[in-house]
Amino acid sequence: MNFTKNVLLLASCVAFLTATVVFFAYHTRNRSLTTARDIYSVLDHYRITYDIDNHSMDSTSSTTPVAAKNVEQAVKNLDYFVAQNLPIKMLLVGFPFKSGNQEKKVNGYLPDMAERTSLEYLQGMLNEIKAIYKPGAHIHIFCDGIPFAQFFGIPIKHVVAYENSLKALAQDLPDMSIFSSQDFMQKYGLASAHDIVQFIDRFEPSDEEYRKELKAIPNTALQRFALELDHPQGQKLIKKYTLKDIVFRLLARETRLRNYIAKTFPSPEYFRLTVHFSPDVSKKFGIRLSPTSDVTPYHGVMVQEDGTWSIRFKKDVDEEQFVYDTMTVNGVVCGYYRKK
């Protein structure tokens, strides 16, 4: 009789403990998802809501916000970290080099206040995340200049100088890091920029395979790169290779780089950011690099006006209203335009 009572008592205890574990697991899971949704809400304030590449080329194109797709999956991607109480690792591919078009877009080949204010802007977003989630988030910026420099006639030494100065500009921003070509070479035991290109070109597709897949080169891409190459050195490249050939080879290598990135920085281990419009936020989250601009910092100049700032093509800055000035940040002389 006592044995039966003991068994029943033990069974009751096991049932109670099981129910307790399930209860706490359920509520812990709910709490982490709630926090993940709160983090997504922060990100959503910085989301690119329309095709900024198209609008940077055509100011009459639509800026009507497009609703994000697969938001719940993006929240789950964030919850991958929150459920484990880990810092959210974010990957942003970009900041390749300063545009080679110094006549219409930029002032030089080194980063300036356009880059610095963009980095500060991103750090501000990260500060907001840390305020609601103590482990915070960290943005790893993967500089992708070396694979594409040849298509724009950018000297490798300018790419390296840009990356080194960008690292200096970011050194006092606690939640950001720069992965440069030098870091890439150290990671894989490579000796030169040429080795990096060959490394990426081992990924699929080959130019021949990509040519079969590509129905037509997007018109927006042709327009963007036509402006990018609208300077003496760029025109020499177009004359030598044709614009369509340059854009095709660039897009093919971009696809190979994308496949390398997907393999090396997989989801959900990294929450992927992009500087371009991305309707499906579960795959890539399009993040603004400035409050109102359609121009990325490496394609433009920073303009300060009435307590606000924006990034514009150099050709769009009215020099009758604005004066060029400089500021030194972490040893880097950063140019910008301010109201007279």
C-alpha positions in Angstrom: 0.0 0.0 0.0 2.8 2.4 1.0 4.6 1.4 -2.2 1.6 2.4 -4.3 1.3 5.7 -2.5 5.0 6.4 -3.1 4.7 5.6 -6.8 1.7 7.9 -7.1 3.5 10.6 -5.2 6.5 10.3 -7.4 4.4 10.4 -10.6 2.7 13.5 -9.3 6.0 15.2 -8.6 7.3 14.3 -12.1 4.1 15.6 -13.7 4.4 18.8 -11.7 8.0 19.3 -12.6 7.4 18.6 -16.3 4.5 21.1 -16.3 6.7 23.6 -14.6 9.5 23.2 -17.1 7.0 23.4 -20.0 5.4 26.5 -18.5 8.7 28.3 -18.1 10.0 27.2 -21.4 6.9 28.5 -23.1 7.0 31.9 -21.3 10.7 32.3 -21.8 10.2 31.6 -25.5 7.4 34.1 -25.6 9.6 36.7 -23.9 12.4 36.2 -26.4 10.1 36.5 -29.3 8.6 39.7 -27.8 12.1 41.1 -27.5 12.9 40.1 -31.0 9.8 41.9 -32.3 10.9 45.0 -30.3 14.3 44.8 -32.0 12.7 44.5 -35.4 10.6 47.6 -34.7 13.9 49.5 -34.1 15.3 48.2 -37.4 12.1 49.0 -39.2 12.7 52.7 -38.6 15.9 52.4 -40.6 14.4 50.2 -43.4 14.7 51.1 -47.0 11.1 51.1 -48.2 11.5 51.7 -51.9 14.0 51.2 -54.7 16.7 53.9 -53.8 19.0 52.8 -56.7 16.3 53.6 -59.2 15.3 56.8 -57.4 18.9 58.0 -57.3 18.9 57.9 -61.1 15.3 59.0 -61.7 13.9 61.5 -59.2 10.4 61.0 -60.6 10.4 57.3 -59.8 8.0 56.1 -57.0 9.0 56.6 -53.4 5.8 55.0 -52.1 6.7 52.7 -49.2 6.5 49.0 -50.1 5.4 46.7 -47.3 8.0 44.3 -46.1 7.6 40.6 -46.8 8.2 37.7 -44.4 8.5 39.9 -41.3 7.8 37.0 -38.9 10.7 35.0 -40.4 12.9 38.0 -39.9 11.8 38.2 -36.3 12.6 34.5 -35.9 16.1 35.2 -37.4 16.6 37.8 -34.6 15.2 35.4 -32.0 17.9 32.9 -32.9 20.2 35.2 -31.0 17.8 36.6 -28.4 16.7 33.1 -27.2 20.3 32.4 -26.5 20.9 35.8 -25.0 23.7 36.4 -27.5 24.8 39.6 -29.3 23.1 39.8 -32.7 25.7 39.4 -35.4 24.8 41.5 -38.4 26.6 41.4 -41.8 26.7 44.3 -44.2 28.4 44.0 -47.5 29.5 47.3 -48.9 31.8 50.3 -48.5 34.0 49.0 -51.4 35.9 52.2 -52.4 35.1 55.8 -53.1 33.6 56.4 -56.5 36.1 57.1 -59.3 33.9 59.8 -60.6 35.4 62.9 -58.9 33.8 65.2 -61.4 30.2 64.5 -60.6 30.0 62.3 -57.4 32.9 62.6 -54.9 35.9 64.7 -54.1 38.6 62.1 -53.6 39.4 58.4 -53.2 39.4 58.4 -49.3 36.4 58.2 -47.0 35.2 61.5 -45.7 32.3 62.9 -43.6 29.8 61.0 -45.8 31.2 57.7 -44.5 31.7 59.0 -40.9 28.2 60.3 -40.5 26.8 57.1 -42.0 28.8 55.0 -39.6 27.6 57.2 -36.7 24.0 56.7 -38.0 24.3 52.9 -37.9 25.9 53.1 -34.4 22.9 55.2 -33.3 20.6 52.3 -34.4 22.8 49.8 -32.5 22.5 52.0 -29.4 18.7 51.8 -29.7 18.9 48.0 -29.9 21.2 47.8 -26.8 18.8 50.0 -24.9 16.1 47.3 -25.1 18.4 44.2 -25.4 21.4 44.2 -23.2 23.7 41.9 -25.3 23.1 44.4 -28.2 24.0 43.9 -31.8 27.3 44.2 -33.8 27.6 45.1 -37.5 30.4 43.4 -39.4 31.1 45.5 -42.6 32.5 43.3 -45.3 34.4 45.6 -47.7 33.8 44.3 -51.2 36.1 46.6 -53.2 38.8 44.3 -54.5 36.5 42.0 -56.6 35.0 45.0 -58.4 37.8 47.6 -58.6 38.9 46.5 -62.1 35.5 47.2 -63.6 35.8 50.9 -62.6 39.5 51.5 -63.1 40.1 51.9 -59.4 43.8 51.3 -58.4 44.2 48.6 -55.8 46.3 51.0 -53.6 43.2 53.3 -53.5 41.0 50.5 -52.4 43.4 49.6 -49.6 43.8 53.2 -48.5 40.1 53.6 -48.4 39.7 50.5 -46.2 42.5 51.6 -43.8 40.9 55.0 -43.4 37.5 53.5 -42.9 38.8 51.4 -40.1 40.3 54.5 -38.5 36.9 56.3 -38.8 35.1 53.4 -37.1 37.6 52.7 -34.3 35.7 54.6 -31.7 32.3 53.1 -32.7 32.0 50.2 -30.2 29.6 48.0 -32.1 31.0 48.0 -35.6 34.0 46.3 -37.2 35.5 46.5 -40.7 36.5 43.3 -42.6 39.0 44.5 -45.2 40.9 42.9 -48.0 43.9 42.6 -45.7 41.7 40.6 -43.2 40.5 38.5 -46.1 44.0 37.6 -47.2 45.0 36.7 -43.6 41.9 34.6 -43.2 42.6 32.5 -46.3 46.4 32.7 -46.5 46.4 34.8 -49.7 49.2 37.1 -50.9 47.6 39.7 -53.1 44.4 41.3 -54.4 44.7 39.1 -57.5 44.5 36.1 -55.2 41.3 37.4 -53.7 39.7 37.8 -57.1 40.7 34.3 -58.1 39.4 32.9 -54.8 35.9 34.5 -55.4 35.9 33.4 -59.1 36.1 29.8 -58.0 32.5 30.0 -56.9 29.6 29.5 -59.2 28.4 30.7 -61.7 31.1 31.1 -64.4 30.6 33.9 -66.8 29.4 31.4 -69.4 26.8 29.9 -66.9 25.7 33.4 -65.9 25.2 34.4 -69.5 22.8 31.5 -69.9 20.9 32.5 -66.8 20.7 36.3 -67.5 17.7 37.2 -69.6 18.7 40.9 -69.9 20.9 43.3 -68.0 18.6 45.5 -65.8 18.3 49.0 -67.2 18.8 50.5 -63.7 22.2 48.8 -63.5 23.2 50.2 -66.9 22.2 53.7 -65.9 24.0 53.5 -62.5 27.2 52.3 -64.0 27.0 54.7 -66.9 27.0 57.6 -64.4 29.7 55.9 -62.4 31.9 55.7 -65.5 31.0 59.2 -66.8 34.6 60.6 -66.4 37.7 60.4 -68.6 39.1 57.1 -67.1 35.7 55.5 -67.1 35.1 56.5 -70.8 38.4 54.8 -71.7 37.1 51.6 -70.1 33.8 51.8 -71.9 35.6 52.4 -75.2 37.8 49.4 -74.5 35.1 46.9 -73.3 31.6 48.5 -73.9 29.3 49.4 -71.0 27.2 46.2 -71.4 30.3 44.0 -71.2 31.6 45.7 -68.0 28.2 45.5 -66.3 27.7 41.9 -67.3 31.1 40.8 -65.9 30.5 42.8 -62.8 27.1 41.2 -62.2 28.5 37.7 -62.8 31.2 38.3 -60.2 28.7 39.9 -57.8 26.7 36.6 -58.0 29.8 34.6 -57.2 30.6 36.9 -54.3 27.0 36.5 -53.1 27.4 32.7 -53.1 30.7 33.0 -51.1 28.9 35.2 -48.6 26.0 32.8 -48.2 28.4 29.9 -47.5 30.7 31.8 -45.2 28.2 33.9 -43.3 25.0 31.7 -43.3 21.6 32.6 -41.9 20.6 32.4 -39.1 24.2 32.7 -37.7 24.3 36.2 -39.3 21.4 38.6 -39.7 22.0 39.9 -43.2 21.8 43.7 -44.0 22.0 45.3 -47.4 22.4 48.9 -48.6 19.8 48.2 -51.4 16.1 47.8 -51.4 15.0 44.3 -50.3 11.3 43.5 -50.1 11.9 40.1 -48.4 13.4 41.2 -45.1 13.9 37.5 -44.0 16.6 37.2 -46.6 18.2 40.6 -46.5 17.2 43.7 -44.6 17.6 46.9 -46.6 19.2 49.4 -44.2 19.5 53.1 -44.7 22.9 54.7 -44.3 21.4 58.2 -43.8 18.1 59.5 -42.7 16.7 60.7 -46.1 19.3 60.1 -48.8 19.1 57.7 -51.7 22.9 57.9 -52.2 25.4 55.7 -50.4 28.3 57.5 -48.7 30.9 56.1 -51.1 29.0 57.5 -54.1 28.5 61.0 -52.7 29.4 63.8 -50.4 28.0 64.9 -47.0 26.0 68.1 -47.0 25.2 69.8 -43.7 22.2 72.2 -43.6 20.2 73.7 -40.8 21.1 71.1 -38.3 20.5 68.2 -40.6 22.7 66.2 -43.0 22.3 64.3 -46.2 24.4 62.6 -48.9 24.3 63.9 -52.4 26.2 63.6 -55.6 28.8 66.3 -55.8 27.1 67.7 -59.0 23.9 68.3 -57.0 25.6 70.6 -54.4 24.9 74.3 -55.2 28.3 75.9 -54.5 26.7 79.3 -54.3 24.9 78.1 -51.2 27.4 75.7 -49.7 31.1 75.9 -48.9 33.5 73.0 -48.7 35.0 72.4 -45.3 37.0 69.7 -43.4 37.0 68.0 -40.0 39.6 65.6 -38.7 38.2 62.4 -37.1 40.5 59.8 -35.7 43.3 61.2 -37.7 41.4 61.2 -41.0 40.7 64.5 -42.7 37.1 64.4 -43.7 35.6 66.8 -46.2 32.0 67.9 -46.4 29.8 70.8 -47.5 28.1 73.3 -45.1 25.7 76.1 -45.6 27.4 79.5 -46.2 
